[in-house]
Amino acid sequence: MGPAADEESKPQAVTTLAPGESGYAGVVLSVADGSGTGGTTGRKLTVGFQGRTPHSSGGPSAIPQLPAGACTTTAR
């Protein structure tokens, strides 16, 4: 099991896309200030999607390519 979600990073607004529409999102994989310690190297990232109602499926998960050399995640 990976690190827990950052509960302080709640979405400011809900975005809804119709079938066939495109959307873009960012995922922060590390801290920029260098304060993280005890990280692990991740080689795969899976992004799940929420449907219109709570606990419903938003379709298949996405598995984006990670930067060369993988990514180091930090335990919080």
Helices and strands as residue ranges (DSSP letters): E 40-42, E 71-73
